[in-house]
Amino acid sequence: MRKLLLKNESFQYIEKSFREWLDILGYAESTVYNLPNHIRELLYHLEQNNINNISQLDNQIIKEHYNNVKQRSNDRKGGALSNGSLNKHLQALYKFTDYLRQSGRMVLPILNIDWEEDDTGEIETLTIQEIEQLYKATRAYPKNVRHAKPQYFFEAIALRDCAILTIFYGCGLRRNEGYHLRVDDINFDRQLLHVRKGKANKERFVPINKANLKYLQEYVYDGRPILIRDKRESAFFINERGKQLTAQSIAIRLKILQQRTEDIILQEKNVRLHVLRHSIATHLLANGMPLENISRFLGHTSLESTQVYTHLIHQDNGN
């Protein structure tokens, strides 16, 4: 996106306030960063048309701005913006109207701008066999080699990496949800994981099966105590220095596991934490779990968000 500078101080404040609002509601870091950038374009459009007060904003102005975005070329790739990019602009506009209403600034009618048809291709998923390869890769830690760290330290890292797969695949958490996870969010007796800060700040309880429970227990009781330095640290995922593992580092660990596998095809895939989430959803659906249960498991706000996985199952079956 082009770097636009707002001169209007009230617009600068609104952009900052919108960003803080998204952060407070618990949206992912990428969303908190990107959506206000799109709204800056709308505010810049207002400035260029001598509109200097947000109270002058209406749906017609928003639609005019969006039509301008649709006609704009892609600065990096040339050609028009993809439908996926346009939908991100739409997401920002819809969320911004929610923010204006909830902050008491103004109430706009529903935008009623149709979403663009998705042209980003199929949702990426891994097979059960590929997931098994990733779990196997967690055990490929250095053995019988001289290192600055003792052997049990690398075993602790292996248990943590196994827990990463379990949280994002076995429990289907989003990246931001896994990053904010705390040790006491897992109730081993009740076999439940408490997501306190889900998308849009919604909480939910995720059931944990016996196999996944075993992986998490091994990390919490055998691996994490070796990594932790300050017993007051409550973060679930701990790095090699005894501090909380960052969201970016969690994603990097997954990439490392991917490259450790012996599967060349898997090594070339674009494996991300969200791909693990997509994968568990398709695997649960293929095994007969009702769509409503999967929707609750994933923390979707509507069943429509979950229905995309039914299309993947139909494609796999050749229907």
N, C-alpha and C positions, 0 to 999 in steps of 0.2 A: 504494500500500500504506500502511496505517496505520503511523504512527511508534510503534514499540513499544520500550520501555526495559527492558533486562534488568538485574535486580538481582544475579543470581548472577555473581560474577567469573569463575568457571571457564567459564561459558557465554559470557561476553563474550570470553574468550580463545579459545575454540573457534571462535566466529564469525570472529574476526580471523585465526586460523590457517587456517581453511577458505578464506578470501579469498586469503591468501598462497599457499596450495597451488595454487589455480586459476591464479593469476598466474604462478607458477613453471612450470606445465605449458603456458603459452602460450595460454590461452584469451583470446578477444576481451575488450576493455575492458568492453563492455556485460555480458558473462557474469560477469566478475570482480566487477562491481558488483551485478548483480541477484540471482544465485543465493544469496549469503550473506544478502541481505535476506529471501529466502523462508525460509531456514533459521532466521533470527531468530524467525520466527513459530512454527516448531516448538519452539525452545528456550523461547519465551515460554509456549507451551502446556504444556511440562514444568513450568515455574515455577508456573503457575496450578493445577497438579494436585499440588503439593508434591513434585515429583520434582527433586531438587537435584544429582544426579550422573549424568553421561552414561552410566555403566555400567548404569543402570536402564532405558535405552531399549531397546525391542524392536519388532518389526514390528507388533504389535497397536497399540501406542501411535502409531506412524507412520501406520497406516491410519485410526485414529480422528481424528488431526489432519487428514489429507487429506479425510476425509468432512466435517469441519467447514468446511474451505476450500471444498468443493463447494457447501455450503449457504449460504455467505456471499454477501452482495450485493456488487455492484460499486460501490465508493465514489464513483467519478467518473461512471459512466454509468447507474447503476441496474440492477436486474435481477441475474441470476446472473453469475458470471464466465464468460467465453467458454471454449470448449474449448482454444483456443490458450493462454490464460492458465493454465488448469489444467495443461496439458502442461508449461508452464515451471516450475510448482510441482513436478510430478513429476520433471522433469529435475534440479531442485535436490535433491530427496530421494534420487534414485538416485546422483547425484554425491557427496552427503554420506555415504552408506553406503560408497562407494568410498574417500572420504577417511578415514573412521573405520578401515577395514581397512588401508589403505596406511600410515597414521600409527601403526598398532599399538595404537590405543585399544580397539577391539573389532571382532569379526567377526559381522555379522548375516546371517541367511539371505537369499536373494534375495527382494526385496519382492514380486514378482509382482503388481503393481498394473497393470491394463491402461491403456494410453494412451487418451486421449479421441479420438474421431473428429475429424479436422481440419475446423474450420468457418471457417478463415480465408480461404477462397476460393482461386482459382488462383494459382500462382506467377507473378509478373510477369516478363515478358521483353520485349525489344525486337526488332524485325525487323532484318534485315541493312541495309535501306535507312535505318532510324533510326540504326543504328550509324554508317553512312556520313555521316549528317547531323552527328553529334557530332564525327567526325574533321574534317569540313569546317569546323566551328565553331572548331576550334583555330587556324585560319589567319585568323580574324576579329579579329586584334589591331590596335591603332591604327596607322594609316599616314598619313604626310604631315600630321601634326598635331604642334604643339609640346608637348612634355612635359618633365618634369624628368629623365626617363631617355632615353638615346639609343635610336634605332630598333632597334639590334641587341639591346638588353635585352628588348624586347617579343617579338622573334623567338625569343629563348631561352625566354621564358615559353611561347610557342606550342609549341616543341619539347618542353618539359616536360609540358604538358597532353596532347600527343599520346602521350607515354610513359605517362601515367596511364591513358589508354584502353587502351593496349597491354598494360600489366601486369594490369589488372583484367578486361578483356575478352579480349584476345588470348591471355593466359597464364592467365586464370581464377583469379587469386589472391583470397583473402579479404582483407577490409579490413586486419586486423591483420598479415597476411603481407606485404602491400604496404608497410605503414608501416615494418616492421622490415627491409625489403630494403636491402642494402648494394651498393655498386658492384661489389665483387669477387664478388658472388653470381651475376653473369652471365658465363658463359664464351662469348664471341663465337665463338671458334674451334670449339668443340664444339656451339654453338647450343643451350645448355642454361641454364636458370635454376635455381639452387639455393635451395629454400625451406628455410631452416635452422630456422625456428621456426613450424611449422605448428600446426594445431589439436591439442591434447593433446601439444604439444611434439614432434610427429612431423615428420621432414624428408622431402623428396622432390625429384626433379629433373623440371622441366617443359621439354619440347621447345619450341623457338622456330622458327617458320617464317621464310622469307627476308624476307617483307614486314614482319613484326613485328621481326625482327632489324634491319632498316634503320631503323625508327622509333627503336629503342632506341639504336642506334649514333649516330644524328644528335643525340639528346639528350645522350648521355654525352660525345661528342667535340666537339660544336659548341655545345650549349646550356648544359649543366651548368657548364663552366669559366667561363662568363660570370657565372653566378649565385653560384658558390661564392666565399667569402672566405678561409676557412681550409682549406688543402689537406689538412689532417689529417682533415677531416670525411669520414666514410665513408658517410653516409646517401645513399641513391639519390636520393630526392626532396628538392629544395632550394627554400626559399621566396625571396621577393624580398629578404630581408635576409641571405641567404647561410647560413641555418641550416636544420636539418631541417624539412621540411614536416610539420605535425602530421596525424594521421589525420582530424581534423575538417576541417582546411583542404583535404585531398585531396577529401573529400566535397563541400565547398563549391565547389571548382573544377569538379567534375562538374555541379553545379547551374548554374553560370555558363555552361558549354558548352551545357547543355540550353536555357537561355533565349536563347542566341545563334542557335540554329537557326531556320530559316524555317518549320518544321513546327509549326503551332498545336497539333495533336493531341499531338505529342511534348512540347511545352512544358507540357502539362497533366498529363502522366503523372508518377507518383511514381518518378522515376529515382534509384536509389541504386547504390552500388558493387556491392552483392550482386546487383542486377538485371543488371549487366554479366556477372557470373559465371553466373547462370542462363541468360543469353542465349547465351553461347558454348557452354554444355552442350547446349542445344536445337539450335543450329546445327550442331554437330559430329554430333549424333545424326541430324539430318535429312539430313546429307551422307553417312551410312553408316558412321561410326566405331563400332566395337563398344562395347557398354556397359562392358565390362571396362576398355577403354582410357580411356574417359571418366572412369571411377571413379578410375583411377590419376592421370590428368591433374588432377582436382579435389582429390585427396588424401582421398577418402572412406575411412572405415575399413571400410565394408561396402558391398556391391553394392546393398543395399536402399535406401540413401540416394540412389543414382543412378537407381533405377528410376522415380522420380517423373517424370523427364523423358520417359519413354516414354509416359506418360499425356498429357502435353502434346502430343506429336507426334500421337497418336491423335485428340486433340480437334481439332487443326488440320486433320487429314485428314477429319474428319467421321465417324470410326469410333465 
